[in-house]
Amino acid sequence: MTSKLETYSDQDAAKKGLKGKGYVGPGRVTASGQALNQAYNGGRTVGPMSSTASSGRSSHASAGKAGTNASVTVFYYPKEPSSSFHLVALGVHASADLYKIGKELGQDQAPFQKKKTVGPEGR
């Protein structure tokens, strides 16, 4: 079962939280801001999530160049009806359609397992 790792009330709180806790280093701040912009403006819906997700589906948003540590991908599900969201994993683009989940913000098991390379649905 996928669990939320962090919940942010709004986009500014998400930016501050990811940067302030050291999840996003200096070389990834711009990409994380762009990924959060996409998330808050409607990311892409991907695979099935935990039954605790209101829509039953996760979304992801990415920014930065694939294959570099300067990219950021956030996997989340929206918290309805507000503009907040639940973060379920943070990673980087490994290629155009694969993502390397980080060691700090990932799930202990699949989908979106820490340090694993996964597709958009976490598999």
Secondary structure as UniProt FT lines:
FT   STRAND          6..8
FT   HELIX           11..20
FT   TURN            21..22
FT   HELIX           26..28
FT   HELIX           29..40
FT   TURN            41..42
FT   STRAND          44..48
FT   TURN            51..52
FT   STRAND          57..63
FT   TURN            66..67
FT   TURN            69..70
FT   STRAND          72..78
FT   STRAND          85..93
FT   STRAND          99..101
FT   TURN            114..115
FT   STRAND          117..118
FT   TURN            120..121
//
